[in-house]
Amino acid sequence: MSKSLLSIVSAPLVVVQLFILYFWIFDWKKLVTETGLIVWVSSILLGVIIYLLYRRLNTAEKSIVVTKRIVFTSTLITVLLGFFALIIEFTVSSMP
C-alpha cells in the first residue's frame, strides 16, 4: 500500500478516534448505541491494520514515523477507553 494512501486513511481515523474520546468523556450514551459500538470497534480494527501496514513500510522518513506513532497512540487510547468502559460497566452492574 502506498504511503500517500496510508496518510489519507490515517487522518480521518485519528479524527474519529478523537471523537470517540470526546463522546466517552462528555456524552457516553451515544457510544453505547449499536452505531457507536460499531464505529468504536471498527476504528480499533482499522487502527491496528493501518499500524501494521506502516510497520511493513520500513522507512525512516520523519513524516511516516510521526504518523505511525500518532495512529498507534490514538488506537491504544481507544482500546484503553473500551477497557475502562467494560470495567465501569462490570462494576456498576455488580452493585446491588
N, C-alpha and C positions, 0 to 999 in steps of 0.2 A: 504494500500500500504506500502511496506516495506521501511525502512529508506534508505537502500542502493540503491534501485531503484529510490527513490526521489533524492538522491545525484547524481546519474548517469544522470538523466534528467536535473537537475538544472544547472550543469556545462555548457553544450552546450547552454542552454537557455540564460545564462548570457553572454556567448561569442557572441551569435547572437545579443543580445541587445546592447552590446558594439560596434559591427559592425554597427548597426543602428545609434548609436550616432556618430560614425566616419563618416559615409556617410552623416548624417544630417549636419555635420559641413563642410566637405570638398567636397562632391560630391552629393548634394541633388537631382540631376536629376535622379540618379539611384534609389532613394527611391520612386519617384512618378511614376514609371512604374507599370504595373499590378503586376509583380512578387514582386517588392519591397513593394507595399502596402499589398499584401497577406502575405508576411513574417512579416511585421510590425504588422498587426492586429493579426495574429496567434501567434506571440511572446507575445503580450499583453494578449491574452486569455489564453495561456498556462501558462504564469507567474501568472495570477490570480488563475488558477486551482491549480498549484503547491503550491502557498502560502496557499490556503485554506486547502490543504491536509497536509501541515506542521502544520497548526494550530490545526488540528484534532489529531496530534500525542501526544500532552500534555506531552512532555518530557523536562527535564531540562538539557539535555546533551549540553555541550557548542558548540560542532560542529554543532548540529542541530539548535540551536538558532542563531548561526552566519550565517549559510547557509540560514535560513529563512529570516533573515534581509537583506542579500545580494539579494535574489530573490525579496523581497518586494521593496528594493531601486531601483534595476535595472528596475523593471516593472514600478514603479512610474515615473522614469526618462523617460522611453519610452512613457508612457502616456502623460507626460508633453511635450515631443517633438512633439507628434501628435497634442496636443492642440495648441502649439505655431505655428506649421506649418499651421493649419487651420486659426489662427488669421492672420498670414502673408499673406496667400492666399486670405482671405477675404479683407484685407486692400489693397493689390496690385490690386485685381480685381475691387475694387470700385474706384480706381483712374481714372481720365479722360484721 
